[in-house]
Amino acid sequence: MIKLEIINNIESSKINNNDLFEVISNIDTKYSKLDNKFNYEIAILITDNKEIKHYNNKYRSKNKETNILSFPNIDEMDREINPIIGDIIISEEKIAYEAIEQNKTFNNHLKHIFLHGVLHLIGYDHENEHDAQIMESIEVEILKKININNPYI
């Protein structure tokens, strides 16, 4: 089980925490690289473009806004003592802009991007074509379970 700790810095946020919980509840054990015997946590910060740009520059040396940042806790310490698998920062502003630009609903785009970020936390990446295909196929399969069409077509 994965618990979410959510801090939302957006005053009139469109993000419903239940949308994030829906995504998490559909990542079943066949995709997870985590040990099922532990309870895990993800810390989430919902913010705007200005703040995510700051973090993107500080931690990734990219001086631009992005939709999501994922910071896996790769420390191999005992998960019973430290159940946090990572932190996620989401720019609600960027998600909203991209949803309009890509002709998607805000909620569907948010769920897709959040899922993408969570998959990074649990060990998936897209640094090469093979890994990208694996990660995208998992995203498509999970999104289908929550009635969201393939975002890659």
Buried (B, 14 or more C-beta within 10 A) or exposed (E): EBEBEBEBEBEEEBBEEEBBBBBBEBBEEEBBEBEEEEEBBBBBBBBBBEBBBBBBEEEEEEEEBBBBBBBBBEEEEEBEEEBBBBBBBBBBBBBBBBBEEEEBEBBBBBBBBBBBBBBBBBEBEBEEEEEEEBBBEBBBBBBEEBEBEEBEE
